[in-house]
């Protein structure tokens, strides 16, 4: 499966805001964005361009795509699915992204970042309803129970992530730290999704 393998901090700098792609490092003094918050590249410090309406829409799409760690075609496929569903397209899009297995692992606090969550899922450390699932894009359904596999319950990165996580504060998830399991209680509403995005701009971009 194709994925982005370049420097994560460059993505934050390009979007001119922290995307928290490296977990706790983004909250520390070692965060590269704190030292170089201007756009990457030779002329990054001198960019003073007025952004067009299209530019704003594009940047919003790129930001959300990078937050969830998707390539362009993957993201576009999610938009097509969201557009076909009943309801508000932008909200449908974020709901589909939030119900990805790697995102659920991250939201529950089993991984410090979505990138780490993706790797843990690919390495077969989690089960859904008792069955091993190693597909990061797997769509978790309401009342599905995600659990750390018995043989993986001693992995340090999971326990370290749980110490720093806020999984208990996500209203649409149930987390049981003792048994290392979580459950999707309901599809999140837009105001329950903590992703800083103006999804309507993405809808406008793809609707052109």
C-alpha positions as protocol buffer text, in pm:
chain_id: "A"
residue {
  index: 1
  type: UNK
  ca { x: 0 y: 0 z: 0 }
}
residue {
  index: 2
  type: UNK
  ca { x: 143 y: 335 z: -106 }
}
residue {
  index: 3
  type: UNK
  ca { x: 206 y: 592 z: 166 }
}
residue {
  index: 4
  type: UNK
  ca { x: 392 y: 917 z: 224 }
}
residue {
  index: 5
  type: UNK
  ca { x: 748 y: 855 z: 346 }
}
residue {
  index: 6
  type: UNK
  ca { x: 889 y: 1210 z: 350 }
}
residue {
  index: 7
  type: UNK
  ca { x: 952 y: 1439 z: 650 }
}
residue {
  index: 8
  type: UNK
  ca { x: 635 y: 1507 z: 848 }
}
residue {
  index: 9
  type: UNK
  ca { x: 745 y: 1846 z: 979 }
}
residue {
  index: 10
  type: UNK
  ca { x: 763 y: 1978 z: 623 }
}
residue {
  index: 11
  type: UNK
  ca { x: 390 y: 1907 z: 586 }
}
residue {
  index: 12
  type: UNK
  ca { x: 308 y: 2115 z: 894 }
}
residue {
  index: 13
  type: UNK
  ca { x: 522 y: 2400 z: 768 }
}
residue {
  index: 14
  type: UNK
  ca { x: 352 y: 2391 z: 427 }
}
residue {
  index: 15
  type: UNK
  ca { x: 10 y: 2419 z: 589 }
}
residue {
  index: 16
  type: UNK
  ca { x: 134 y: 2691 z: 829 }
}
residue {
  index: 17
  type: UNK
  ca { x: 0 y: 2509 z: 1135 }
}
residue {
  index: 18
  type: UNK
  ca { x: 76 y: 2209 z: 1351 }
}
residue {
  index: 19
  type: UNK
  ca { x: -89 y: 1892 z: 1225 }
}
residue {
  index: 20
  type: UNK
  ca { x: 42 y: 1684 z: 1518 }
}
residue {
  index: 21
  type: UNK
  ca { x: 178 y: 1411 z: 1294 }
}
residue {
  index: 22
  type: UNK
  ca { x: 454 y: 1301 z: 1533 }
}
residue {
  index: 23
  type: UNK
  ca { x: 264 y: 1259 z: 1857 }
}
residue {
  index: 24
  type: UNK
  ca { x: 417 y: 1400 z: 2176 }
}
residue {
  index: 25
  type: UNK
  ca { x: 718 y: 1536 z: 1987 }
}
residue {
  index: 26
  type: UNK
  ca { x: 488 y: 1802 z: 1842 }
}
residue {
  index: 27
  type: UNK
  ca { x: 425 y: 1924 z: 2196 }
}
residue {
  index: 28
  type: UNK
  ca { x: 794 y: 1941 z: 2290 }
}
residue {
  index: 29
  type: UNK
  ca { x: 1072 y: 2192 z: 2226 }
}
residue {
  index: 30
  type: UNK
  ca { x: 1210 y: 1957 z: 1961 }
}
residue {
  index: 31
  type: UNK
  ca { x: 922 y: 2033 z: 1725 }
}
residue {
  index: 32
  type: UNK
  ca { x: 1069 y: 2172 z: 1402 }
}
residue {
  index: 33
  type: UNK
  ca { x: 762 y: 2387 z: 1343 }
}
residue {
  index: 34
  type: UNK
  ca { x: 852 y: 2597 z: 1648 }
}
residue {
  index: 35
  type: UNK
  ca { x: 1188 y: 2683 z: 1493 }
}
residue {
  index: 36
  type: UNK
  ca { x: 1081 y: 2716 z: 1129 }
}
residue {
  index: 37
  type: UNK
  ca { x: 712 y: 2794 z: 1095 }
}
residue {
  index: 38
  type: UNK
  ca { x: 751 y: 2938 z: 745 }
}
residue {
  index: 39
  type: UNK
  ca { x: 684 y: 2735 z: 430 }
}
residue {
  index: 40
  type: UNK
  ca { x: 954 y: 2488 z: 320 }
}
residue {
  index: 41
  type: UNK
  ca { x: 1174 y: 2555 z: 20 }
}
residue {
  index: 42
  type: UNK
  ca { x: 1424 y: 2815 z: -94 }
}
residue {
  index: 43
  type: UNK
  ca { x: 1172 y: 3100 z: -95 }
}
residue {
  index: 44
  type: UNK
  ca { x: 962 y: 2987 z: 198 }
}
residue {
  index: 45
  type: UNK
  ca { x: 1054 y: 3279 z: 422 }
}
residue {
  index: 46
  type: UNK
  ca { x: 972 y: 3535 z: 155 }
}
residue {
  index: 47
  type: UNK
  ca { x: 632 y: 3407 z: 46 }
}
residue {
  index: 48
  type: UNK
  ca { x: 381 y: 3691 z: 75 }
}
residue {
  index: 49
  type: UNK
  ca { x: 139 y: 3584 z: -195 }
}
residue {
  index: 50
  type: UNK
  ca { x: -230 y: 3668 z: -174 }
}
residue {
  index: 51
  type: UNK
  ca { x: -417 y: 3337 z: -165 }
}
residue {
  index: 52
  type: UNK
  ca { x: -705 y: 3294 z: -408 }
}
residue {
  index: 53
  type: UNK
  ca { x: -1035 y: 3124 z: -329 }
}
residue {
  index: 54
  type: UNK
  ca { x: -911 y: 2812 z: -509 }
}
residue {
  index: 55
  type: UNK
  ca { x: -588 y: 2829 z: -310 }
}
residue {
  index: 56
  type: UNK
  ca { x: -780 y: 2833 z: 20 }
}
residue {
  index: 57
  type: UNK
  ca { x: -986 y: 2533 z: -88 }
}
residue {
  index: 58
  type: UNK
  ca { x: -678 y: 2342 z: -202 }
}
residue {
  index: 59
  type: UNK
  ca { x: -487 y: 2411 z: 119 }
}
residue {
  index: 60
  type: UNK
  ca { x: -783 y: 2293 z: 330 }
}
residue {
  index: 61
  type: UNK
  ca { x: -805 y: 1970 z: 130 }
}
residue {
  index: 62
  type: UNK
  ca { x: -431 y: 1912 z: 158 }
}
residue {
  index: 63
  type: UNK
  ca { x: -438 y: 1980 z: 532 }
}
residue {
  index: 64
  type: UNK
  ca { x: -714 y: 1728 z: 606 }
}
residue {
  index: 65
  type: UNK
  ca { x: -559 y: 1471 z: 373 }
}
residue {
  index: 66
  type: UNK
  ca { x: -227 y: 1500 z: 552 }
}
residue {
  index: 67
  type: UNK
  ca { x: -383 y: 1490 z: 899 }
}
residue {
  index: 68
  type: UNK
  ca { x: -531 y: 1148 z: 820 }
}
residue {
  index: 69
  type: UNK
  ca { x: -224 y: 1031 z: 628 }
}
residue {
  index: 70
  type: UNK
  ca { x: -388 y: 965 z: 291 }
}
residue {
  index: 71
  type: UNK
  ca { x: -264 y: 995 z: -65 }
}
residue {
  index: 72
  type: UNK
  ca { x: -459 y: 1196 z: -321 }
}
residue {
  index: 73
  type: UNK
  ca { x: -652 y: 912 z: -484 }
}
residue {
  index: 74
  type: UNK
  ca { x: -745 y: 759 z: -149 }
}
residue {
  index: 75
  type: UNK
  ca { x: -880 y: 1091 z: -26 }
}
residue {
  index: 76
  type: UNK
  ca { x: -1076 y: 1149 z: -346 }
}
residue {
  index: 77
  type: UNK
  ca { x: -1235 y: 804 z: -313 }
}
residue {
  index: 78
  type: UNK
  ca { x: -1354 y: 895 z: 36 }
}
residue {
  index: 79
  type: UNK
  ca { x: -1509 y: 1214 z: -100 }
}
residue {
  index: 80
  type: UNK
  ca { x: -1695 y: 1018 z: -370 }
}
residue {
  index: 81
  type: UNK
  ca { x: -1836 y: 784 z: -101 }
}
residue {
  index: 82
  type: UNK
  ca { x: -1931 y: 1080 z: 118 }
}
residue {
  index: 83
  type: UNK
  ca { x: -2105 y: 1253 z: -173 }
}
residue {
  index: 84
  type: UNK
  ca { x: -2316 y: 945 z: -244 }
}
residue {
  index: 85
  type: UNK
  ca { x: -2438 y: 914 z: 115 }
}
residue {
  index: 86
  type: UNK
  ca { x: -2739 y: 1096 z: 250 }
}
residue {
  index: 87
  type: UNK
  ca { x: -2670 y: 1400 z: 463 }
}
residue {
  index: 88
  type: UNK
  ca { x: -2409 y: 1674 z: 454 }
}
residue {
  index: 89
  type: UNK
  ca { x: -2119 y: 1574 z: 231 }
}
residue {
  index: 90
  type: UNK
  ca { x: -1848 y: 1745 z: 436 }
}
residue {
  index: 91
  type: UNK
  ca { x: -1967 y: 1585 z: 759 }
}
residue {
  index: 92
  type: UNK
  ca { x: -1999 y: 1246 z: 587 }
}
residue {
  index: 93
  type: UNK
  ca { x: -1639 y: 1280 z: 470 }
}
residue {
  index: 94
  type: UNK
  ca { x: -1503 y: 1342 z: 818 }
}
residue {
  index: 95
  type: UNK
  ca { x: -1713 y: 1059 z: 961 }
}
residue {
  index: 96
  type: UNK
  ca { x: -1569 y: 813 z: 709 }
}
residue {
  index: 97
  type: UNK
  ca { x: -1216 y: 927 z: 792 }
}
residue {
  index: 98
  type: UNK
  ca { x: -1278 y: 907 z: 1166 }
}
residue {
  index: 99
  type: UNK
  ca { x: -1407 y: 549 z: 1138 }
}
residue {
  index: 100
  type: UNK
  ca { x: -1090 y: 423 z: 973 }
}
residue {
  index: 101
  type: UNK
  ca { x: -928 y: 159 z: 1192 }
}
residue {
  index: 102
  type: UNK
  ca { x: -595 y: 341 z: 1219 }
}
residue {
  index: 103
  type: UNK
  ca { x: -775 y: 657 z: 1331 }
}
residue {
  index: 104
  type: UNK
  ca { x: -979 y: 466 z: 1592 }
}
residue {
  index: 105
  type: UNK
  ca { x: -656 y: 314 z: 1729 }
}
residue {
  index: 106
  type: UNK
  ca { x: -511 y: 666 z: 1752 }
}
residue {
  index: 107
  type: UNK
  ca { x: -823 y: 821 z: 1907 }
}
residue {
  index: 108
  type: UNK
  ca { x: -839 y: 546 z: 2172 }
}
residue {
  index: 109
  type: UNK
  ca { x: -480 y: 630 z: 2266 }
}
residue {
  index: 110
  type: UNK
  ca { x: -315 y: 303 z: 2166 }
}
residue {
  index: 111
  type: UNK
  ca { x: -67 y: 491 z: 1942 }
}
residue {
  index: 112
  type: UNK
  ca { x: 100 y: 835 z: 1970 }
}
residue {
  index: 113
  type: UNK
  ca { x: 15 y: 929 z: 1610 }
}
residue {
  index: 114
  type: UNK
  ca { x: -189 y: 803 z: 1317 }
}
residue {
  index: 115
  type: UNK
  ca { x: 131 y: 698 z: 1143 }
}
residue {
  index: 116
  type: UNK
  ca { x: 225 y: 479 z: 1440 }
}
residue {
  index: 117
  type: UNK
  ca { x: -132 y: 347 z: 1455 }
}
residue {
  index: 118
  type: UNK
  ca { x: -113 y: 251 z: 1088 }
}
residue {
  index: 119
  type: UNK
  ca { x: 208 y: 59 z: 1148 }
}
residue {
  index: 120
  type: UNK
  ca { x: 69 y: -122 z: 1453 }
}
residue {
  index: 121
  type: UNK
  ca { x: -240 y: -225 z: 1256 }
}
residue {
  index: 122
  type: UNK
  ca { x: -29 y: -347 z: 964 }
}
residue {
  index: 123
  type: UNK
  ca { x: 177 y: -557 z: 1205 }
}
residue {
  index: 124
  type: UNK
  ca { x: -139 y: -737 z: 1318 }
}
residue {
  index: 125
  type: UNK
  ca { x: -147 y: -616 z: 1679 }
}
residue {
  index: 126
  type: UNK
  ca { x: -524 y: -552 z: 1690 }
}
residue {
  index: 127
  type: UNK
  ca { x: -847 y: -746 z: 1655 }
}
residue {
  index: 128
  type: UNK
  ca { x: -1199 y: -635 z: 1566 }
}
residue {
  index: 129
  type: UNK
  ca { x: -1467 y: -844 z: 1736 }
}
residue {
  index: 130
  type: UNK
  ca { x: -1206 y: -1112 z: 1806 }
}
residue {
  index: 131
  type: UNK
  ca { x: -1069 y: -1133 z: 1450 }
}
residue {
  index: 132
  type: UNK
  ca { x: -729 y: -997 z: 1350 }
}
residue {
  index: 133
  type: UNK
  ca { x: -758 y: -703 z: 1108 }
}
residue {
  index: 134
  type: UNK
  ca { x: -442 y: -564 z: 947 }
}
residue {
  index: 135
  type: UNK
  ca { x: -599 y: -313 z: 708 }
}
residue {
  index: 136
  type: UNK
  ca { x: -558 y: 49 z: 831 }
}
residue {
  index: 137
  type: UNK
  ca { x: -846 y: 170 z: 613 }
}
residue {
  index: 138
  type: UNK
  ca { x: -1091 y: -87 z: 752 }
}
residue {
  index: 139
  type: UNK
  ca { x: -1418 y: 88 z: 837 }
}
residue {
  index: 140
  type: UNK
  ca { x: -1507 y: 26 z: 1200 }
}
residue {
  index: 141
  type: UNK
  ca { x: -1883 y: -4 z: 1253 }
}
residue {
  index: 142
  type: UNK
  ca { x: -2095 y: 100 z: 1550 }
}
residue {
  index: 143
  type: UNK
  ca { x: -2053 y: -141 z: 1845 }
}
residue {
  index: 144
  type: UNK
  ca { x: -1744 y: -303 z: 1692 }
}
residue {
  index: 145
  type: UNK
  ca { x: -1496 y: -385 z: 1969 }
}
residue {
  index: 146
  type: UNK
  ca { x: -1129 y: -316 z: 1895 }
}
residue {
  index: 147
  type: UNK
  ca { x: -880 y: -491 z: 2121 }
}
residue {
  index: 148
  type: UNK
  ca { x: -504 y: -527 z: 2150 }
}
residue {
  index: 149
  type: UNK
  ca { x: -412 y: -887 z: 2067 }
}
residue {
  index: 150
  type: UNK
  ca { x: -309 y: -1095 z: 2373 }
}
residue {
  index: 151
  type: UNK
  ca { x: 46 y: -1146 z: 2244 }
}
residue {
  index: 152
  type: UNK
  ca { x: 81 y: -771 z: 2183 }
}
residue {
  index: 153
  type: UNK
  ca { x: -33 y: -643 z: 2523 }
}
residue {
  index: 154
  type: UNK
  ca { x: 326 y: -603 z: 2644 }
}
residue {
  index: 155
  type: UNK
  ca { x: 432 y: -366 z: 2363 }
}
residue {
  index: 156
  type: UNK
  ca { x: 586 y: -56 z: 2520 }
}
residue {
  index: 157
  type: UNK
  ca { x: 469 y: 195 z: 2261 }
}
residue {
  index: 158
  type: UNK
  ca { x: 103 y: 112 z: 2335 }
}
residue {
  index: 159
  type: UNK
  ca { x: 142 y: 161 z: 2711 }
}
residue {
  index: 160
  type: UNK
  ca { x: 347 y: 479 z: 2669 }
}
residue {
  index: 161
  type: UNK
  ca { x: 84 y: 619 z: 2432 }
}
residue {
  index: 162
  type: UNK
  ca { x: -197 y: 537 z: 2677 }
}
residue {
  index: 163
  type: UNK
  ca { x: -21 y: 733 z: 2953 }
}
residue {
  index: 164
  type: UNK
  ca { x: -28 y: 1046 z: 2737 }
}
residue {
  index: 165
  type: UNK
  ca { x: -363 y: 987 z: 2566 }
}
residue {
  index: 166
  type: UNK
  ca { x: -705 y: 1144 z: 2605 }
}
residue {
  index: 167
  type: UNK
  ca { x: -901 y: 847 z: 2479 }
}
residue {
  index: 168
  type: UNK
  ca { x: -1146 y: 868 z: 2770 }
}
residue {
  index: 169
  type: UNK
  ca { x: -1251 y: 1215 z: 2654 }
}
residue {
  index: 170
  type: UNK
  ca { x: -1383 y: 1109 z: 2312 }
}
residue {
  index: 171
  type: UNK
  ca { x: -1763 y: 1085 z: 2368 }
}
residue {
  index: 172
  type: UNK
  ca { x: -1830 y: 841 z: 2084 }
}
residue {
  index: 173
  type: UNK
  ca { x: -1569 y: 590 z: 2198 }
}
residue {
  index: 174
  type: UNK
  ca { x: -1550 y: 363 z: 2501 }
}
residue {
  index: 175
  type: UNK
  ca { x: -1202 y: 286 z: 2630 }
}
residue {
  index: 176
  type: UNK
  ca { x: -1110 y: 14 z: 2880 }
}
residue {
  index: 177
  type: UNK
  ca { x: -744 y: 57 z: 2970 }
}
residue {
  index: 178
  type: UNK
  ca { x: -740 y: -253 z: 3192 }
}
residue {
  index: 179
  type: UNK
  ca { x: -834 y: -490 z: 2909 }
}
residue {
  index: 180
  type: UNK
  ca { x: -679 y: -272 z: 2634 }
}
residue {
  index: 181
  type: UNK
  ca { x: -997 y: -254 z: 2432 }
}
residue {
  index: 182
  type: UNK
  ca { x: -1229 y: 8 z: 2294 }
}
residue {
  index: 183
  type: UNK
  ca { x: -1566 y: 30 z: 2125 }
}
residue {
  index: 184
  type: UNK
  ca { x: -1720 y: 261 z: 1870 }
}
residue {
  index: 185
  type: UNK
  ca { x: -2042 y: 368 z: 2045 }
}
residue {
  index: 186
  type: UNK
  ca { x: -2184 y: 578 z: 1762 }
}
residue {
  index: 187
  type: UNK
  ca { x: -2094 y: 760 z: 1443 }
}
residue {
  index: 188
  type: UNK
  ca { x: -1953 y: 1094 z: 1562 }
}
residue {
  index: 189
  type: UNK
  ca { x: -2139 y: 1417 z: 1492 }
}
residue {
  index: 190
  type: UNK
  ca { x: -1943 y: 1705 z: 1341 }
}
residue {
  index: 191
  type: UNK
  ca { x: -1911 y: 1895 z: 1669 }
}
residue {
  index: 192
  type: UNK
  ca { x: -1767 y: 1582 z: 1833 }
}
residue {
  index: 193
  type: UNK
  ca { x: -1487 y: 1545 z: 1579 }
}
residue {
  index: 194
  type: UNK
  ca { x: -1179 y: 1735 z: 1706 }
}
residue {
  index: 195
  type: UNK
  ca { x: -1028 y: 1781 z: 1360 }
}
residue {
  index: 196
  type: UNK
  ca { x: -970 y: 2152 z: 1283 }
}
residue {
  index: 197
  type: UNK
  ca { x: -1113 y: 2164 z: 932 }
}
residue {
  index: 198
  type: UNK
  ca { x: -1343 y: 2372 z: 715 }
}
residue {
  index: 199
  type: UNK
  ca { x: -1483 y: 2076 z: 525 }
}
residue {
  index: 200
  type: UNK
  ca { x: -1716 y: 2294 z: 317 }
}
residue {
  index: 201
  type: UNK
  ca { x: -1410 y: 2430 z: 136 }
}
residue {
  index: 202
  type: UNK
  ca { x: -1318 y: 2074 z: 36 }
}
residue {
  index: 203
  type: UNK
  ca { x: -1669 y: 2015 z: -95 }
}
residue {
  index: 204
  type: UNK
  ca { x: -1650 y: 2336 z: -297 }
}
residue {
  index: 205
  type: UNK
  ca { x: -1313 y: 2232 z: -441 }
}
residue {
  index: 206
  type: UNK
  ca { x: -1432 y: 1892 z: -560 }
}
residue {
  index: 207
  type: UNK
  ca { x: -1761 y: 2037 z: -687 }
}
residue {
  index: 208
  type: UNK
  ca { x: -1593 y: 2257 z: -948 }
}
